[in-house]
Amino acid sequence: MKTRYAIASAIISLLALCEPLFAQYTPDEDYRETFRGQFHFSPKSGWMNDINGLVYQGGKYHMIYQWGLNVRHGGYATSTDLIHWTDRGVALIPQGSDLPADAVRNVSGYHVFSGSAAVVSGKTAKVITGSTKEAIVAVYTGTSAGTCLAWSNDCGETWHDFPGNPVANPTDGADPRDPCVFFHKPTGKWILAVYENGTTFYASEDLVHWEFQSNIGFGFECPDMFELPLDGNRKNMKWVLMDANGSYLVGDFDGRTFTPSGQETMVMTLGPDFYAAQTFPTGGLPGKDDRKIQIGWMDHWNGGLGATKWMRNATFPVSLGLVTYEGKMRLTRTPIDEISLLYKNSRIFGPETVPAGKNILEGTFSKTFELVAEFDVAGSEADSFGFQIANKKVVYHKKSEVLLDETLRPDADGHIKVRILLDWGQLEVFAAGGVFSYSEQFAFSPDGPGAVSLISNGEVKLCSLEFHELDRIW
């Protein structure tokens, strides 16, 4: 089978005859196009959407994502630090591919629809790959086929179809779809959660032979499921079942049935642009890293920013937690600590009282930055305060307790802490320890660096403010 590089070379030779779709393979991409995120992952060119598989294997983080506007393929990227990603092109090329004929159709189904990934070895690897060598297995919906497997045992360099596809959920169309696979240690079995009349669970010992377990009437597309300690207590672990919209239930799972806790469905993030997030498998990160890291698609079928060379991008990676907040179990989303690898030109302020009309950030210009601010709401005279970032305002309204059109109450000390990630065309905001998060594509002023201002309609008591310009990842 041809390697990905051989395929890429063949496509490059045909570029003059191809539609712009194939510009992904041109060697001169510099990721400096207007509104292109400078620290948010995006493909070299063409369309991307759902994150389909996140694993760590062979000293690298691997990310499979849907690629291709007309026919969905499996795009593929790798990283050594979760921050700097290299787009490796298309790894999974389905039977319906509109790539040139020399691009070998190497997986089952007309489209590669959403799914997940796992790292296997030993007997399970041998069943799928013919070898006990450690391998990455992509589990996806091959439309007009069902739940299918593709595998690589050379650290993602080449990808192969499993001849026994589909292994579950045979279909003439695209439903059921979006398999999420994870290993359940107490039962010693693989669990498959799939979008099917809500969410349906199957179990397997080898990722190939699956048995129905149960169904729950929850979820729309792209399920993900994982376990987290409540309030940091590892003796009180809870399962979280989420869907593509970021809606989630908290409860218990015995390997067969998910039992909700009884609280209502919650939503993990606000704003118009968040969909189909996936997490790295539990225990699947290097060393003693036990974080639950999530990456999502930064869109919700809402339209883009007018970009043409590339379309859409991923959210910045976050670490998930589960806390008791206002009497309910709530997910938290916090940008991963590795963001500090990008820090440059930092400025630190506070504590100080800032009068109305004074901009302590005067002279601050950047298209890419992290801003962390803590305000003493109770001690501030201003009724509204926040930031003007180029042509966008991120403002908190004291009386209504609203930030970006959503309710956000001060903490027990009467403080609000807001964390903003600003990329050229992407805005992510976090508050209340990550219980509040917001994602939006936004057309920030493109014709030069964006001015950043602290704004208010009165005196503001600022506890602290950190401004970190962020380097580009490309």
C-alpha positions in Angstrom: 0.0 0.0 0.0 1.3 3.4 -0.8 2.4 5.6 2.1 0.7 8.9 2.8 3.8 10.7 1.4 3.6 8.8 -1.9 -0.1 9.7 -2.1 0.8 13.4 -1.4 3.5 13.4 -4.1 1.0 12.0 -6.7 -1.5 14.7 -5.7 1.1 17.5 -6.0 1.9 16.4 -9.5 -1.8 16.8 -10.4 -2.4 20.2 -8.7 -2.7 22.1 -12.0 -5.7 20.0 -12.9 -7.3 19.9 -9.4 -9.9 22.1 -7.7 -8.7 24.3 -4.7 -9.7 21.4 -2.5 -6.3 19.8 -3.1 -4.3 22.9 -2.1 -3.8 21.1 1.2 -0.7 19.5 -0.3 1.0 22.7 -1.5 4.4 23.1 0.3 4.3 26.9 0.8 1.5 27.3 3.3 2.5 29.7 6.1 -0.7 29.9 8.1 -0.8 33.7 7.9 -4.1 34.1 6.0 -6.5 36.7 7.4 -8.4 35.3 10.4 -6.3 32.1 10.5 -5.8 31.1 14.1 -2.2 31.4 15.1 -2.5 29.0 18.2 -5.6 27.2 17.3 -5.2 24.1 15.0 -6.5 24.3 11.5 -5.8 22.2 8.4 -3.4 23.4 5.8 -6.3 24.0 3.5 -9.8 22.8 2.8 -12.7 22.0 5.2 -12.4 20.5 8.7 -15.0 19.6 11.2 -15.5 17.0 14.0 -12.5 15.7 16.0 -12.6 11.9 15.4 -9.8 10.4 17.5 -7.3 11.6 20.1 -4.6 9.3 21.4 -1.0 9.4 22.7 1.3 6.8 21.1 4.9 6.5 20.2 5.9 9.7 21.9 3.4 11.8 20.0 -0.2 13.1 20.4 -2.3 12.0 17.5 -5.5 13.8 16.3 -7.8 12.5 13.6 -10.4 14.9 12.3 -13.0 15.1 9.6 -11.7 16.7 6.4 -13.2 17.5 3.1 -16.2 19.7 2.2 -18.0 17.3 -0.2 -16.8 13.9 1.0 -15.6 13.4 4.5 -12.1 12.0 4.9 -9.9 11.3 8.0 -7.5 14.2 8.3 -4.5 13.6 10.6 -2.2 15.7 12.7 0.5 15.1 15.3 2.1 17.0 18.2 4.8 16.4 20.8 3.4 19.0 23.3 -0.3 19.4 22.6 0.4 22.9 21.4 2.4 22.8 18.2 0.6 20.6 15.7 1.8 19.3 12.3 -0.9 18.6 9.8 0.0 15.3 8.1 -2.6 15.5 5.4 -5.3 12.9 4.8 -4.8 9.5 6.5 -8.2 7.8 6.0 -9.4 8.0 2.4 -12.9 6.5 1.9 -14.4 4.7 -1.1 -16.3 7.9 -2.1 -13.3 10.1 -2.1 -13.1 13.0 -4.6 -9.3 13.1 -4.4 -7.4 12.1 -7.6 -7.4 8.5 -8.6 -3.8 7.9 -7.4 -4.9 8.6 -3.8 -5.5 5.0 -2.6 -8.9 4.5 -1.1 -7.7 2.8 2.1 -10.7 2.6 4.3 -14.3 1.3 4.2 -17.5 3.4 3.5 -18.4 6.2 1.2 -17.6 8.9 3.8 -15.5 8.7 7.0 -18.0 10.0 9.5 -17.2 10.7 13.2 -15.7 8.3 15.7 -12.8 7.9 18.1 -9.5 6.0 18.5 -7.7 3.6 20.8 -4.2 2.2 21.4 -4.1 -1.6 21.5 -1.4 -4.3 21.7 -1.2 -8.0 22.3 -4.2 -10.2 21.5 -6.4 -7.4 20.5 -3.9 -5.9 18.2 -3.3 -9.3 16.6 -7.0 -9.8 15.9 -7.1 -6.4 14.0 -3.7 -6.0 12.5 -2.3 -9.6 12.4 0.5 -8.6 14.8 0.8 -8.2 18.6 2.7 -4.9 18.0 1.2 -1.8 19.6 -1.2 -0.1 17.2 -3.6 2.9 16.9 -7.1 1.8 15.9 -9.5 4.4 14.5 -13.1 3.5 15.1 -15.5 5.4 12.8 -18.7 5.3 10.9 -18.2 4.4 7.3 -21.4 5.6 5.7 -23.2 2.8 3.8 -21.2 0.3 5.8 -21.4 0.8 9.6 -19.0 1.0 12.5 -15.6 0.3 11.0 -11.9 0.0 12.0 -8.7 1.4 10.4 -5.3 0.8 12.0 -1.7 1.8 12.0 1.1 0.0 13.8 3.9 2.4 12.6 3.0 5.4 14.7 0.5 6.8 12.1 2.8 6.6 9.1 0.5 4.3 7.1 -3.1 3.4 7.7 -4.9 0.2 6.7 -8.5 -1.0 6.4 -9.8 -3.8 8.6 -11.0 -6.6 6.3 -13.9 -7.5 8.6 -15.6 -4.1 8.4 -18.2 -3.2 9.5 -17.7 -4.7 13.0 -21.0 -3.3 14.3 -24.0 -1.2 13.4 -24.3 -2.2 9.7 -26.2 0.4 7.8 -27.2 1.4 4.3 -26.8 5.1 5.2 -25.1 7.0 8.0 -27.2 5.9 11.0 -26.3 4.7 13.6 -23.1 6.7 13.7 -20.3 8.4 15.7 -18.9 5.5 17.8 -17.0 6.4 20.9 -14.8 3.6 22.2 -13.1 3.3 25.6 -11.8 0.6 27.9 -13.7 -0.2 31.1 -11.3 -1.6 33.6 -13.7 -3.1 36.1 -15.3 -5.4 33.5 -12.1 -5.8 31.3 -14.1 -4.9 28.2 -14.2 -2.3 25.5 -17.3 -0.2 25.5 -18.8 1.4 22.4 -21.2 4.3 22.9 -22.9 5.2 19.6 -25.6 7.7 18.5 -28.5 5.3 18.0 -32.0 6.2 19.3 -30.2 8.4 21.9 -27.0 6.6 23.0 -26.6 2.9 22.8 -23.9 0.9 24.6 -22.1 -2.2 23.3 -19.3 -4.3 24.8 -16.4 -6.3 23.3 -13.3 -8.1 24.3 -11.4 -7.4 21.1 -13.0 -4.3 19.4 -14.4 -6.6 16.7 -17.2 -8.7 18.2 -19.8 -6.5 19.9 -22.8 -7.3 22.2 -25.6 -4.9 23.0 -25.7 -3.7 26.6 -28.2 -0.9 27.0 -29.7 2.3 25.7 -30.4 5.7 27.2 -32.6 8.3 25.6 -30.0 11.1 25.7 -27.7 12.8 23.2 -27.5 14.1 19.7 -24.4 12.9 17.6 -20.8 12.3 18.6 -21.0 10.9 22.1 -18.0 11.0 24.5 -17.9 9.3 27.9 -15.3 9.5 30.7 -14.8 9.3 34.4 -13.7 12.2 36.7 -13.3 12.7 40.4 -15.9 14.9 42.0 -14.3 17.9 43.7 -10.9 16.2 43.3 -11.9 13.2 45.5 -10.7 10.0 43.7 -12.9 8.0 46.1 -15.9 9.6 44.5 -15.6 9.0 40.8 -18.4 10.0 38.5 -19.1 9.2 34.8 -19.9 12.0 32.4 -21.9 11.2 29.2 -21.9 14.1 26.6 -23.0 14.7 23.1 -22.0 16.9 20.2 -23.8 20.0 21.5 -21.8 19.9 24.7 -24.9 18.7 26.7 -24.0 16.3 29.4 -25.3 14.0 32.1 -23.4 13.0 35.3 -24.0 9.6 36.8 -22.6 6.0 37.3 -21.7 3.3 34.8 -21.2 -0.4 35.6 -20.0 -1.4 32.1 -23.5 -2.1 31.0 -25.9 0.7 32.0 -25.4 4.4 32.5 -27.5 5.6 35.5 -27.9 9.4 35.6 -27.5 11.1 39.0 -30.9 12.7 38.9 -29.8 16.3 38.1 -31.0 17.9 34.8 -29.0 17.9 31.6 -26.2 20.5 31.8 -24.3 22.3 29.0 -20.5 22.5 29.3 -19.9 25.6 27.1 -21.7 28.6 25.9 -21.3 30.7 22.8 -22.1 29.9 19.2 -19.1 27.8 18.1 -18.5 24.5 19.9 -19.4 21.0 18.6 -18.3 17.4 18.6 -15.6 17.5 21.2 -13.5 14.4 22.1 -11.1 13.6 24.9 -7.9 11.6 25.2 -8.6 8.1 26.7 -8.3 7.8 30.5 -4.8 6.6 31.3 -3.8 7.3 27.7 -1.4 10.2 28.3 2.4 10.0 29.0 3.9 9.3 32.4 1.7 10.2 35.3 -0.3 12.7 33.4 -3.9 11.9 34.5 -5.6 14.9 33.0 -8.8 14.5 30.9 -7.9 16.7 27.9 -10.6 17.8 25.4 -10.4 19.3 21.9 -13.5 20.2 20.0 -14.6 21.6 16.7 -14.9 25.4 16.9 -18.1 25.8 15.0 -21.7 24.7 15.3 -22.7 24.9 11.7 -23.0 28.6 12.1 -21.0 29.8 9.1 -17.4 30.9 9.1 -15.3 34.1 8.7 -15.2 34.2 4.9 -12.0 32.1 4.8 -11.4 30.4 1.5 -8.0 28.6 1.6 -9.0 26.8 4.8 -12.3 26.5 6.6 -12.8 26.0 10.3 -10.5 25.1 13.2 -10.2 23.3 16.5 -10.8 24.7 20.0 -7.7 25.2 22.2 -7.1 22.1 24.3 -8.6 22.2 27.8 -8.3 20.1 30.9 -11.7 18.9 32.3 -12.8 18.7 35.9 -16.0 18.0 37.8 -17.0 20.2 40.8 -20.0 20.9 43.0 -21.1 24.4 41.9 -24.3 26.0 43.3 -25.5 22.6 44.5 -24.9 20.8 41.1 -22.2 18.7 39.6 -20.7 20.8 36.9 -17.9 20.2 34.3 -15.0 22.7 34.3 -12.9 23.5 31.2 -9.5 25.1 31.7 -6.9 25.8 29.1 -4.0 23.4 29.4 -0.9 24.6 31.3 1.2 24.1 28.2 -0.1 27.4 26.9 2.7 29.0 28.8 5.1 27.7 26.2 3.7 30.4 23.9 4.1 33.3 26.4 6.0 36.4 25.3 5.9 40.1 26.1 3.9 39.7 29.3 2.5 42.6 31.4 1.4 42.3 35.0 -0.9 44.8 36.8 -2.6 45.2 40.2 -3.9 45.2 42.7 -5.2 48.8 42.1 -8.3 50.9 41.8 -8.8 52.0 38.2 -10.9 55.2 37.7 -13.3 55.4 34.8 -11.7 56.4 31.6 -8.2 55.1 32.5 -6.9 52.4 30.3 -4.1 50.6 32.0 -3.6 48.5 28.9 -2.9 51.6 26.8 -0.4 50.8 24.1 -1.2 47.0 24.1 -1.6 45.6 20.6 -1.8 42.0 19.6 -3.8 39.6 17.5 -2.9 36.7 19.8 -3.0 36.8 23.6 -4.1 35.3 26.9 -5.6 37.8 29.4 -6.4 36.8 33.0 -8.2 39.4 35.1 -9.7 39.3 38.6 -12.2 42.0 39.6 -13.6 42.8 43.1 -17.2 43.2 42.0 -18.5 44.1 45.4 -15.8 46.8 45.8 -16.2 48.3 42.4 -18.4 51.3 41.8 -18.8 50.6 38.1 -21.9 48.8 36.9 -20.1 47.4 33.9 -16.5 46.7 33.2 -14.4 44.5 31.0 -12.4 44.7 27.8 -12.6 46.2 24.4 -10.6 44.0 22.0 -10.4 45.6 18.6 -14.1 45.6 17.4 -15.4 43.2 20.2 -16.4 43.8 23.8 -16.2 41.3 26.6 -18.0 43.1 29.4 -19.5 42.0 32.8 -22.7 43.7 34.0 -22.8 43.9 37.7 -26.5 44.4 38.4 -27.7 41.7 36.0 -24.7 39.4 36.7 -24.3 38.8 33.0 -21.1 38.2 30.9 -21.5 37.6 27.2 -25.3 37.3 27.6 -24.9 34.5 30.2 -25.4 34.6 34.0 -22.2 34.6 36.0 -22.4 35.2 39.7 -19.4 36.5 41.8 -17.7 34.0 44.0 -17.9 33.9 47.8 -15.5 36.8 48.1 -17.5 38.9 45.7 -14.9 38.5 42.9 -15.1 37.6 39.2 -12.1 36.0 37.5 -12.1 36.0 33.7 -9.7 34.3 31.4 -9.7 35.3 27.7 -7.9 33.5 24.8 -7.9 35.8 21.7 -6.7 34.5 18.4 -6.9 36.3 15.1 -10.4 34.9 14.4 -11.2 32.9 17.5 -12.4 34.0 21.0 -12.6 31.7 24.0 -13.6 32.9 27.5 -13.4 31.0 30.8 -14.7 32.0 34.2 -15.9 30.6 37.6 -13.0 28.1 37.6 -13.9 26.9 34.2 -17.6 26.2 34.9 -18.3 29.1 32.5 -16.7 28.8 29.1 -17.6 30.4 25.8 -16.4 29.8 22.2 -16.9 32.1 19.2 -15.5 32.6 15.8 -15.2 36.4 15.4 -13.9 38.6 12.6 -11.5 40.7 14.6 -10.0 43.8 12.8 -7.8 42.2 10.2 -5.8 45.2 8.9 -3.3 45.4 11.7 -2.7 44.5 15.4 -5.8 44.8 17.5 -5.9 47.3 20.4 -6.8 46.0 23.8 -8.4 48.3 26.4 -9.8 48.0 29.9 -13.2 49.7 29.9 -15.8 50.6 32.5 -18.5 53.1 33.3 -17.1 53.8 36.8 -14.3 53.1 39.2 -13.1 49.5 39.2 -11.3 47.6 41.9 -8.8 45.4 40.0 -7.3 42.5 42.1 -4.9 41.4 39.3 -4.4 41.4 35.6 -2.0 39.4 33.5 -1.5 40.0 29.8 0.5 37.4 27.8 1.1 37.9 24.1 1.1 34.4 22.5 3.5 33.2 19.9 2.2 31.4 16.8 2.4 27.6 16.7 3.2 27.1 13.1 
